[in-house]
Amino acid sequence: MMTALAWLIWLELVTLRRIAKPDVLMLAPTGLRMIVAGRTRTIPRTKLGTPELHRLSGRSAARSIIVPVAGGSRVVIAAEEYAVGVHDILKALNQTKAGLPIDAPEHSSQAPYLYIAIPASTLVLGIMLVGLTAILAN
């Protein structure tokens, strides 16, 4: 029970950190710049390979974009975590690789996430804390 509670608290803190300082993917004709968990990584467009769309695993519906980088490494973009669609990110990456101006995709609303998912998860966490306190008090 304590492990589940600690895991839920950790997930809640990670979610709040991502709201306060979200991950950023910036694309320009000069290259790709990513800020993930406070770390910045910049890759010039001349080193980018052809981006491909993949599923994270055989059982998952979440998709990621894999971009090969010269020198044998690769960049994995968890596309489901961004406000724009997966195909819009893929199109922008292809435009970046070609050195073309990037068409700005439409942003989807984050309202369901901000006003439903986070309060609901906080409520569930609060119920677990009250239940654990009641169990420990008895």
Disulfide bonds with the S-S distance in Angstrom:
none
